[in-house]
Amino acid sequence: MSQSTELPEFARHLVNLASPRLGGQVLEASDDFFAPKERLLQDIEPVFIADKFDDHGKWMDGWESRRRRGGGHDHVVVRLGARGTVRGVDMDTRYFTGNYPPQASLEAADGAADTPVSELKWREILGPMDLGPDRHHYQAISDDGPVSHLRLNIFPDGGVARLRVYGEPLADWSRFDRDALVELSAIANGGRIAGFNDAHYGDPWVILISGRGINMGDGWETRRRREPGHDWILVRLGAPGAIEQVEIDTAHFKGNYPDQCSIQGALIDNLDDRALAAQAQQWPELMLPTQLEMDHQHFFERPSLEDIGPVNCLRLNIFPDGGVSRFRAFGRPQR
């Protein structure tokens, strides 16, 4: 059990599978009298407004049930925005001080997105663990089974500001024709971030989601570089494939977009993320350093892209620093 505020490795760059940006949704709650269940999954950080009250009492930024008087415990059921393998969670009780739950547990299920909650088959992936007031509760998960839904149980009642579910997305290749050109980097297709040298601003994994960024905070942005070198981010593709098209979107990045970018790629087996990062600088170049523009969608295809064969890992280099809203790599998956 971990109640440390230090960010664990799984929370640094793995996807928040429950994010509303991916379609994550709270389907039901046993009770949300004081604060609605929908706030539990919000991507923005929780806040506390001292003098804000509503018809039910003190306004709280999270999910909060009423005080239980008849025994039992409360729960919420979450449908993940992306089906995947859960590697860790954060049960965040920030600003809940005298009203946090003393304990919580997690159950998981795997089913179609439209499966009624009553028909889901649950398995415990985290037994009851102690919670404390006003803090993050990061906890690694050792269950390797696929997960589409989670049930958060709190004992007996109280409030949780945010639930983050960090994991590795799983692709459903049955949706595509066998020779279709596919966005291999997309989270929905199993793509994920595997590392970076800096991510001072934003959430790095959102560069792999659909749509364009909604503002400058919706992307990956590094601090201002004051020393020689350049910044980079690693992407594991959902399946190997020869990259035929690339999109790099600098939407909303105007005074802080990268001057140039390049892409390297490789076909790698049996390396964890840390080992991957250590060797990525030596990979062949898929795209040579290329000028970028502010607040602009950039599209590249051959001959701008080199023929380096099938790859399952990419490294996007930005020179010298700055922000990228979205990154997409397209190829024909080799399954």
C-alpha positions as CSV (number, residue, x, y, z in Angstrom):
1,M,0.0,0.0,0.0
2,S,1.3,3.4,-0.9
3,Q,0.1,6.8,0.3
4,S,3.2,8.7,-0.9
5,T,2.9,11.9,-2.9
6,E,5.9,10.9,-4.9
7,L,4.8,10.1,-8.5
8,P,5.4,6.4,-9.2
9,E,6.6,5.2,-12.6
10,F,3.2,3.9,-13.8
11,A,1.7,7.4,-13.3
12,R,4.4,9.3,-15.1
13,H,3.5,8.3,-18.7
14,L,0.9,5.4,-18.8
15,V,-2.5,6.3,-20.1
16,N,-5.3,7.3,-17.7
17,L,-7.7,4.7,-19.1
18,A,-10.6,6.3,-17.2
19,S,-10.2,9.7,-18.7
20,P,-13.3,11.4,-20.1
21,R,-11.0,12.5,-23.0
22,L,-11.1,8.8,-24.0
23,G,-14.8,8.4,-23.2
24,G,-14.4,7.2,-19.6
25,Q,-17.7,7.5,-17.7
26,V,-19.2,6.8,-14.3
27,L,-22.2,4.6,-15.0
28,E,-23.7,4.4,-11.5
29,A,-23.2,5.2,-7.9
30,S,-24.8,3.8,-4.8
31,D,-25.2,7.4,-3.5
32,D,-23.8,10.8,-4.5
33,F,-25.9,13.1,-2.3
34,F,-23.2,15.7,-1.6
35,A,-21.1,15.7,-4.8
36,P,-22.1,14.1,-8.1
37,K,-20.3,11.0,-9.3
38,E,-19.3,12.6,-12.7
39,R,-16.7,14.8,-10.9
40,L,-14.7,11.7,-9.9
41,L,-13.1,11.3,-13.4
42,Q,-12.5,14.9,-14.4
43,D,-9.1,15.5,-16.0
44,I,-8.5,18.8,-14.3
45,E,-7.0,18.9,-10.8
46,P,-9.4,19.1,-7.9
47,V,-10.0,22.5,-6.2
48,F,-11.3,23.8,-2.9
49,I,-13.5,26.9,-2.7
50,A,-13.9,27.7,0.9
51,D,-17.2,29.7,0.7
52,K,-19.0,27.7,-1.9
53,F,-22.1,25.8,-0.9
54,D,-25.1,24.3,-2.8
55,D,-28.5,23.0,-1.8
56,H,-27.0,19.8,-0.3
57,G,-24.3,21.5,1.7
58,K,-20.6,22.2,1.2
59,W,-19.6,22.1,-2.5
60,M,-16.8,19.6,-3.0
61,D,-14.9,18.8,-6.1
62,G,-15.2,15.1,-6.4
63,W,-17.7,12.3,-5.6
64,E,-19.2,12.3,-2.1
65,S,-21.9,10.2,-0.5
66,R,-24.0,11.0,2.5
67,R,-23.3,9.6,6.0
68,R,-24.4,6.0,6.1
69,R,-26.7,5.0,9.0
70,G,-27.8,1.5,8.0
71,G,-24.6,-0.4,7.5
72,G,-23.0,-1.5,4.2
73,H,-20.8,0.7,2.0
74,D,-20.9,2.9,-1.1
75,H,-19.5,2.3,-4.6
76,V,-19.3,3.7,-8.1
77,V,-19.0,1.8,-11.4
78,V,-16.8,3.2,-14.1
79,R,-16.6,2.3,-17.8
80,L,-13.1,2.9,-19.0
81,G,-12.6,5.0,-22.0
82,A,-10.1,2.5,-23.3
83,R,-10.1,-1.2,-22.5
84,G,-6.7,-2.3,-21.2
85,T,-4.4,-3.8,-18.6
86,V,-4.4,-1.8,-15.4
87,R,-0.9,-1.2,-13.9
88,G,-1.8,1.3,-11.2
89,V,-4.4,3.6,-9.7
90,D,-4.6,6.9,-7.8
91,M,-7.5,7.3,-5.3
92,D,-7.1,11.0,-4.6
93,T,-8.8,12.4,-1.4
94,R,-7.5,15.9,-1.8
95,Y,-9.6,18.4,0.2
96,F,-11.6,15.7,1.8
97,T,-10.4,15.9,5.4
98,G,-13.2,15.0,7.9
99,N,-15.2,13.3,5.2
100,Y,-12.8,10.9,3.4
101,P,-13.4,7.1,3.4
102,P,-11.2,5.2,5.8
103,Q,-10.8,2.3,3.3
104,A,-11.3,1.5,-0.4
105,S,-11.1,-1.5,-2.7
106,L,-11.3,-2.1,-6.5
107,E,-13.0,-4.8,-8.6
108,A,-12.6,-5.2,-12.4
109,A,-14.7,-6.7,-15.1
110,D,-14.2,-7.2,-18.9
111,G,-17.1,-6.9,-21.2
112,A,-18.5,-5.0,-24.2
113,A,-19.0,-1.3,-23.6
114,D,-22.8,-1.6,-23.6
115,T,-22.9,-4.5,-21.2
116,P,-25.5,-3.8,-18.4
117,V,-23.8,-3.3,-15.0
118,S,-25.9,-6.1,-13.6
119,E,-24.4,-8.6,-16.1
120,L,-20.7,-7.8,-15.5
121,K,-18.6,-10.5,-13.8
122,W,-16.4,-8.9,-11.1
123,R,-13.0,-9.9,-9.8
124,E,-11.1,-8.2,-7.0
125,I,-7.8,-6.5,-8.2
126,L,-7.2,-4.5,-5.0
127,G,-8.3,-5.6,-1.6
128,P,-9.4,-3.1,1.0
129,M,-6.6,-0.6,1.7
130,D,-6.4,2.2,4.2
131,L,-7.0,5.8,2.9
132,G,-5.9,9.0,4.5
133,P,-7.2,12.6,4.3
134,D,-6.3,15.1,1.7
135,R,-3.8,13.2,-0.4
136,H,-2.9,11.0,-3.4
137,H,-3.1,7.2,-2.8
138,Y,-1.0,5.6,-5.6
139,Q,-1.2,1.9,-5.7
140,A,0.4,-0.6,-8.2
141,I,-1.9,-3.3,-9.6
142,S,-0.6,-6.8,-10.3
143,D,-3.6,-8.2,-12.2
144,D,-2.8,-8.8,-15.8
145,G,-6.3,-9.5,-17.1
146,P,-8.1,-7.1,-19.5
147,V,-10.4,-4.5,-17.9
148,S,-13.3,-2.6,-19.4
149,H,-15.1,-1.6,-16.2
150,L,-14.0,-0.9,-12.6
151,R,-16.0,-0.7,-9.4
152,L,-14.6,1.5,-6.6
153,N,-15.9,0.5,-3.2
154,I,-15.5,2.9,-0.3
155,F,-15.9,1.8,3.4
156,P,-18.3,2.9,4.6
157,D,-19.0,6.3,2.9
158,G,-17.4,9.6,2.2
159,G,-15.7,11.5,-0.6
160,V,-13.0,10.9,-3.2
161,A,-11.8,13.8,-5.4
162,R,-10.4,11.9,-8.3
163,L,-9.9,8.3,-9.6
164,R,-7.1,7.8,-12.1
165,V,-6.6,4.4,-13.7
166,Y,-3.1,4.0,-15.3
167,G,-2.6,1.2,-17.8
168,E,-1.7,-0.2,-21.2
169,P,-4.5,0.0,-23.8
170,L,-5.6,-3.1,-25.7
171,A,-6.5,-2.9,-29.4
172,D,-9.5,-4.5,-31.1
173,W,-8.0,-5.3,-34.6
174,S,-11.3,-6.9,-35.7
175,R,-12.6,-3.4,-36.5
176,F,-10.2,-3.1,-39.4
177,D,-9.8,-4.7,-42.8
178,R,-6.6,-6.7,-42.9
179,D,-4.8,-4.4,-45.3
180,A,-6.2,-1.1,-44.0
181,L,-4.1,2.0,-43.3
182,V,-4.4,2.4,-39.5
183,E,-3.4,4.9,-36.9
184,L,-0.9,2.6,-35.2
185,S,0.0,5.2,-32.5
186,A,-3.6,5.8,-31.3
187,I,-4.5,4.8,-27.8
188,A,-7.7,3.2,-29.1
189,N,-5.4,0.9,-31.2
190,G,-3.0,0.0,-28.3
191,G,-0.5,2.9,-28.7
192,R,1.0,4.5,-25.6
193,I,3.8,6.7,-24.4
194,A,6.9,4.7,-23.2
195,G,9.0,7.6,-21.9
196,F,10.3,11.2,-22.4
197,N,13.1,13.3,-21.2
198,D,10.8,16.1,-19.9
199,A,7.1,16.8,-19.6
200,H,6.9,19.9,-17.4
201,Y,3.5,20.9,-18.7
202,G,0.4,18.9,-19.8
203,D,-0.2,15.2,-19.9
204,P,2.1,13.5,-22.4
205,W,-0.3,10.6,-23.3
206,V,-2.9,13.0,-24.7
207,I,-0.8,13.5,-27.8
208,L,-2.1,10.1,-28.9
209,I,-5.9,10.8,-28.5
210,S,-8.4,11.7,-31.2
211,G,-9.4,15.2,-32.3
212,R,-7.4,18.4,-32.0
213,G,-6.3,20.0,-28.7
214,I,-8.8,22.3,-27.0
215,N,-6.1,24.6,-25.6
216,M,-2.4,24.9,-24.9
217,G,-2.7,22.6,-21.8
218,D,-4.0,19.8,-24.0
219,G,-0.8,18.2,-25.2
220,W,2.9,17.6,-24.3
221,E,5.1,20.6,-23.5
222,T,8.6,20.7,-22.1
223,R,10.2,23.5,-20.0
224,R,12.4,26.1,-21.6
225,R,15.7,24.4,-22.4
226,R,18.7,26.4,-21.0
227,E,21.3,23.8,-21.9
228,P,22.5,22.2,-25.1
229,G,20.5,19.3,-26.6
230,H,16.9,18.7,-27.4
231,D,13.8,17.1,-26.0
232,W,12.1,13.8,-27.0
233,I,9.2,11.4,-26.3
234,L,8.8,7.7,-27.0
235,V,5.8,6.0,-28.4
236,R,5.0,2.3,-28.5
237,L,2.7,1.4,-31.4
238,G,-0.3,-0.9,-31.1
239,A,1.2,-3.2,-33.7
240,P,4.3,-3.3,-36.0
241,G,4.0,-1.7,-39.4
242,A,5.9,0.4,-42.0
243,I,5.0,4.0,-41.4
244,E,3.4,5.6,-44.4
245,Q,2.0,8.8,-43.0
246,V,2.6,11.1,-40.0
247,E,0.7,14.0,-38.5
248,I,2.3,16.5,-36.0
249,D,-0.1,19.1,-34.7
250,T,1.1,22.2,-32.8
251,A,-2.4,23.5,-32.2
252,H,-2.5,26.4,-29.7
253,F,1.3,26.4,-29.4
254,K,2.3,29.8,-30.8
255,G,5.2,31.3,-28.9
256,N,6.4,27.9,-27.7
257,Y,6.1,25.5,-30.6
258,P,9.3,23.5,-31.5
259,D,11.4,25.0,-34.2
260,Q,12.0,21.6,-35.8
261,C,11.3,17.9,-35.3
262,S,12.6,14.5,-36.4
263,I,11.4,10.9,-36.0
264,Q,13.3,7.8,-35.3
265,G,11.9,4.2,-35.3
266,A,12.8,0.6,-34.6
267,L,11.3,-2.9,-34.3
268,I,12.0,-3.9,-30.7
269,D,11.1,-7.0,-28.7
270,N,11.5,-7.9,-25.1
271,L,12.6,-4.5,-23.7
272,D,10.9,-2.6,-20.9
273,D,10.4,1.1,-21.2
274,R,13.5,2.1,-19.3
275,A,15.7,0.0,-21.5
276,L,13.9,1.2,-24.6
277,A,14.7,4.9,-23.7
278,A,18.4,4.0,-23.2
279,Q,18.9,2.8,-26.8
280,A,16.4,5.0,-28.7
281,Q,18.9,7.6,-29.6
282,Q,20.7,5.1,-31.9
283,W,17.6,4.2,-34.0
284,P,17.5,5.0,-37.7
285,E,15.7,8.1,-38.8
286,L,12.2,7.8,-40.2
287,M,12.1,11.6,-40.8
288,L,15.0,14.0,-40.9
289,P,14.9,17.3,-39.0
290,T,12.0,19.3,-40.5
291,Q,10.8,22.8,-39.9
292,L,7.6,23.3,-37.9
293,E,5.0,26.1,-37.8
294,M,3.1,27.5,-34.9
295,D,-0.6,26.4,-34.3
296,H,-0.6,24.2,-37.4
297,Q,-1.3,20.6,-38.5
298,H,1.7,19.2,-40.3
299,F,1.2,16.1,-42.6
300,F,4.1,14.0,-43.9
301,E,4.3,11.1,-46.2
302,R,6.8,9.5,-48.5
303,P,9.3,10.7,-49.8
304,S,9.5,12.9,-46.6
305,L,9.5,9.7,-44.7
306,E,12.4,7.3,-45.1
307,D,11.8,3.6,-45.8
308,I,13.2,1.9,-42.6
309,G,10.9,-1.1,-42.7
310,P,8.3,-2.2,-40.1
311,V,8.6,-0.5,-36.6
312,N,6.8,-0.8,-33.4
313,C,8.5,2.0,-31.5
314,L,9.0,5.7,-32.5
315,R,10.9,8.5,-30.9
316,L,9.7,12.0,-31.7
317,N,12.5,14.6,-31.3
318,I,11.8,18.3,-30.9
319,F,14.4,21.0,-31.4
320,P,15.2,22.4,-29.0
321,D,12.0,22.3,-26.8
322,G,8.4,23.3,-26.8
323,G,4.9,21.8,-27.2
324,V,3.1,19.3,-29.4
325,S,-0.6,18.9,-29.3
326,R,-1.1,15.6,-31.2
327,F,1.2,13.0,-32.9
328,R,-0.2,10.3,-35.2
329,A,1.6,7.6,-37.2
330,F,-0.2,5.6,-39.8
331,G,0.7,2.2,-41.3
332,R,-0.6,-1.2,-42.2
333,P,-0.5,-3.4,-39.1
334,Q,1.5,-6.6,-39.1
335,R,-0.4,-8.7,-36.6
